[in-house]
Amino acid sequence: MKPDTSHWRDNGAYEYMDTLSVEDLAWECLRRNPSYQDDARRQLRADDKDSDGDLVVSRRWGLRFRRPSQPLQP
């Protein structure tokens, strides 16, 4: 399912970004990056979940997870 992009020029749709922490803003930018999306998709599809894929993806994108990630609620 594709996201609704019909209101991408509406400033009100992005007001929540003014209140984001540095980490949350970084996540917003990263999750929209097509290369990151490809890497994450490949890792999710990997047959061997015990592989080093998570480590490779986290190092490539500079990720450190201290708590389980959750989608942001606009």
C-alpha positions as a printed Julia matrix, in Angstrom:
74×3 Matrix{Float64}:
  0.0     0.0    0.0
  1.41    3.36  -1.02
  1.27    6.29   1.4
 -1.09    9.17   0.66
  1.09   11.85  -0.9
 -1.73   14.07  -2.13
 -1.1    16.74   0.52
  2.68   16.83   0.4
  2.71   20.59  -0.25
  0.47   21.32   2.74
  2.64   22.89   5.47
  0.17   21.73   8.12
  0.98   18.13   7.29
  4.53   18.68   8.53
  3.94   20.83  11.63
  4.57   17.81  13.88
  8.18   17.84  12.71
  8.77   21.08  14.64
  8.36   19.18  17.9
 10.45   16.1   17.08
 13.59   15.22  18.97
 16.82   14.93  17.02
 16.47   11.14  17.02
 12.87   11.24  15.81
 13.72   13.71  13.05
 16.61   11.48  11.94
 14.23    8.5   11.83
 11.7    10.47   9.76
 14.4    11.24   7.2
 15.93    7.77   7.23
 12.66    5.87   6.84
 11.91    7.83   3.67
 15.28    6.99   2.09
 14.75    4.49  -0.78
 18.15    2.86  -0.22
 17.38    2.3    3.47
 13.96    0.91   2.54
 15.61   -1.56   0.16
 18.11   -2.7    2.82
 15.39   -3.07   5.45
 13.13   -4.97   3.03
 15.97   -7.35   2.12
 16.72   -7.98   5.76
 13.07   -8.69   6.57
 12.94  -11.23   3.73
 16.19  -12.93   4.73
 15.71  -16.64   5.37
 18.28  -16.83   8.14
 17.13  -14.42  10.86
 20.25  -15.24  12.89
 22.51  -13.88  10.17
 24.66  -10.81  10.55
 22.23   -8.87   8.35
 20.86   -6.79  11.22
 24.37   -5.8   12.21
 25.29   -4.92   8.63
 22.18   -2.76   8.18
 22.62   -1.06  11.55
 26.27   -0.25  10.84
 25.59    0.95   7.3
 22.91    3.36   8.49
 24.4     4.26  11.88
 21.55    2.76  13.87
 21.52    1.9   17.55
 18.29    0.68  19.1
 17.87    1.18  22.82
 14.17    0.41  22.8
 11.85   -1.3   20.33
 11.09    0.98  17.41
  7.51    2.13  16.93
  5.89    4.12  14.16
  5.42    7.82  14.87
  1.88    8.98  15.38
  1.34   12.29  13.52
